[in-house]
Amino acid sequence: MAFWNIAYKSKWVTIDQLRLAVKTESNPFGDITPEEFEQITGQEF
């Protein structure tokens, strides 16, 4: 999660790109959980 937190805060990735890194049923190989997405962005997944 630390990498994605830095990447988002440094504007290396947009919020839409970060959504692609979330582990879901359709993306079982994601790197972060929906809860971690919310911690990083402050927005609901």
VMD Tcl script that builds the backbone (N, CA, C; Angstrom):
set m [mol new atoms 135]
animate dup $m
set s [atomselect $m all]
$s set {name element resname resid chain x y z} {
  {N N MET 1 A 0.819 -1.193 0.000}
  {CA C MET 1 A 0.000 0.000 0.000}
  {C C MET 1 A 0.862 1.255 0.000}
  {N N ALA 2 A 2.030 1.204 0.585}
  {CA C ALA 2 A 2.880 2.391 0.685}
  {C C ALA 2 A 3.209 2.955 -0.695}
  {N N PHE 3 A 3.499 2.063 -1.649}
  {CA C PHE 3 A 3.813 2.530 -2.995}
  {C C PHE 3 A 2.644 3.305 -3.588}
  {N N TRP 4 A 1.443 2.731 -3.478}
  {CA C TRP 4 A 0.273 3.382 -4.079}
  {C C TRP 4 A -0.058 4.690 -3.375}
  {N N ASN 5 A 0.177 4.758 -2.084}
  {CA C ASN 5 A -0.044 5.989 -1.333}
  {C C ASN 5 A 0.891 7.088 -1.852}
  {N N ILE 6 A 2.157 6.756 -2.002}
  {CA C ILE 6 A 3.126 7.726 -2.524}
  {C C ILE 6 A 2.791 8.102 -3.967}
  {N N ALA 7 A 2.468 7.106 -4.777}
  {CA C ALA 7 A 2.160 7.367 -6.187}
  {C C ALA 7 A 0.965 8.306 -6.338}
  {N N TYR 8 A -0.066 8.101 -5.518}
  {CA C TYR 8 A -1.251 8.951 -5.608}
  {C C TYR 8 A -0.956 10.360 -5.102}
  {N N LYS 9 A -0.289 10.460 -3.975}
  {CA C LYS 9 A -0.001 11.776 -3.404}
  {C C LYS 9 A 0.996 12.568 -4.264}
  {N N SER 10 A 1.862 11.859 -4.990}
  {CA C SER 10 A 2.833 12.518 -5.872}
  {C C SER 10 A 2.257 12.775 -7.263}
  {N N LYS 11 A 0.983 12.374 -7.455}
  {CA C LYS 11 A 0.267 12.545 -8.721}
  {C C LYS 11 A 0.896 11.760 -9.870}
  {N N TRP 12 A 1.498 10.609 -9.524}
  {CA C TRP 12 A 2.001 9.707 -10.559}
  {C C TRP 12 A 0.852 8.914 -11.164}
  {N N VAL 13 A -0.222 8.715 -10.385}
  {CA C VAL 13 A -1.416 8.021 -10.860}
  {C C VAL 13 A -2.636 8.859 -10.504}
  {N N THR 14 A -3.649 8.753 -11.349}
  {CA C THR 14 A -4.911 9.440 -11.064}
  {C C THR 14 A -5.770 8.524 -10.198}
  {N N ILE 15 A -6.868 9.057 -9.705}
  {CA C ILE 15 A -7.775 8.238 -8.890}
  {C C ILE 15 A -8.360 7.102 -9.722}
  {N N ASP 16 A -8.610 7.353 -11.008}
  {CA C ASP 16 A -9.146 6.296 -11.876}
  {C C ASP 16 A -8.116 5.196 -12.112}
  {N N GLN 17 A -6.861 5.568 -12.238}
  {CA C GLN 17 A -5.812 4.570 -12.394}
  {C C GLN 17 A -5.636 3.782 -11.102}
  {N N LEU 18 A -5.780 4.447 -9.971}
  {CA C LEU 18 A -5.656 3.761 -8.686}
  {C C LEU 18 A -6.781 2.748 -8.500}
  {N N ARG 19 A -7.962 3.051 -9.011}
  {CA C ARG 19 A -9.080 2.103 -8.928}
  {C C ARG 19 A -8.724 0.782 -9.602}
  {N N LEU 20 A -7.897 0.831 -10.639}
  {CA C LEU 20 A -7.504 -0.381 -11.356}
  {C C LEU 20 A -6.588 -1.274 -10.522}
  {N N ALA 21 A -6.001 -0.739 -9.470}
  {CA C ALA 21 A -5.101 -1.514 -8.617}
  {C C ALA 21 A -5.828 -2.178 -7.450}
  {N N VAL 22 A -7.133 -1.972 -7.350}
  {CA C VAL 22 A -7.908 -2.524 -6.229}
  {C C VAL 22 A -8.293 -3.975 -6.520}
  {N N LYS 23 A -8.127 -4.816 -5.518}
  {CA C LYS 23 A -8.476 -6.230 -5.632}
  {C C LYS 23 A -9.993 -6.379 -5.539}
  {N N THR 24 A -10.598 -6.918 -6.601}
  {CA C THR 24 A -12.039 -7.151 -6.649}
  {C C THR 24 A -12.287 -8.532 -7.250}
  {N N GLU 25 A -13.555 -8.915 -7.368}
  {CA C GLU 25 A -13.883 -10.199 -8.002}
  {C C GLU 25 A -13.437 -10.205 -9.457}
  {N N SER 26 A -13.617 -9.079 -10.146}
  {CA C SER 26 A -13.235 -9.017 -11.555}
  {C C SER 26 A -11.736 -8.772 -11.740}
  {N N ASN 27 A -11.040 -8.360 -10.664}
  {CA C ASN 27 A -9.598 -8.135 -10.711}
  {C C ASN 27 A -8.952 -8.781 -9.478}
  {N N PRO 28 A -8.849 -10.117 -9.474}
  {CA C PRO 28 A -8.325 -10.797 -8.289}
  {C C PRO 28 A -6.830 -10.572 -8.055}
  {N N PHE 29 A -6.141 -9.965 -9.002}
  {CA C PHE 29 A -4.707 -9.759 -8.864}
  {C C PHE 29 A -4.355 -8.324 -8.488}
  {N N GLY 30 A -5.331 -7.577 -7.974}
  {CA C GLY 30 A -5.075 -6.207 -7.555}
  {C C GLY 30 A -4.102 -6.146 -6.386}
  {N N ASP 31 A -3.544 -4.973 -6.167}
  {CA C ASP 31 A -2.529 -4.805 -5.127}
  {C C ASP 31 A -3.075 -4.270 -3.808}
  {N N ILE 32 A -4.204 -3.577 -3.832}
  {CA C ILE 32 A -4.739 -2.981 -2.610}
  {C C ILE 32 A -6.205 -3.369 -2.441}
  {N N THR 33 A -6.680 -3.285 -1.217}
  {CA C THR 33 A -8.079 -3.601 -0.925}
  {C C THR 33 A -8.933 -2.340 -1.087}
  {N N PRO 34 A -10.244 -2.507 -1.178}
  {CA C PRO 34 A -11.105 -1.319 -1.230}
  {C C PRO 34 A -10.924 -0.418 -0.007}
  {N N GLU 35 A -10.662 -1.021 1.164}
  {CA C GLU 35 A -10.450 -0.223 2.374}
  {C C GLU 35 A -9.173 0.610 2.262}
  {N N GLU 36 A -8.132 0.021 1.700}
  {CA C GLU 36 A -6.881 0.757 1.514}
  {C C GLU 36 A -7.066 1.884 0.498}
  {N N PHE 37 A -7.865 1.640 -0.530}
  {CA C PHE 37 A -8.176 2.687 -1.506}
  {C C PHE 37 A -8.800 3.888 -0.797}
  {N N GLU 38 A -9.737 3.622 0.108}
  {CA C GLU 38 A -10.398 4.694 0.847}
  {C C GLU 38 A -9.422 5.432 1.753}
  {N N GLN 39 A -8.478 4.703 2.360}
  {CA C GLN 39 A -7.477 5.351 3.210}
  {C C GLN 39 A -6.577 6.274 2.388}
  {N N ILE 40 A -6.212 5.835 1.194}
  {CA C ILE 40 A -5.308 6.613 0.347}
  {C C ILE 40 A -5.993 7.858 -0.215}
  {N N THR 41 A -7.228 7.687 -0.723}
  {CA C THR 41 A -7.895 8.768 -1.438}
  {C C THR 41 A -8.856 9.584 -0.567}
  {N N GLY 42 A -9.380 8.979 0.491}
  {CA C GLY 42 A -10.407 9.648 1.282}
  {C C GLY 42 A -11.778 9.554 0.640}
  {N N GLN 43 A -11.900 8.741 -0.409}
  {CA C GLN 43 A -13.176 8.559 -1.104}
  {C C GLN 43 A -13.569 7.089 -1.068}
  {N N GLU 44 A -14.873 6.845 -1.131}
  {CA C GLU 44 A -15.358 5.456 -1.159}
  {C C GLU 44 A -14.986 4.801 -2.470}
  {N N PHE 45 A -14.707 3.498 -2.404}
  {CA C PHE 45 A -14.421 2.755 -3.618}
  {C C PHE 45 A -15.728 2.432 -4.285}
}
mol reanalyze $m
mol bondsrecalc $m
mol representation Tube
mol addrep $m
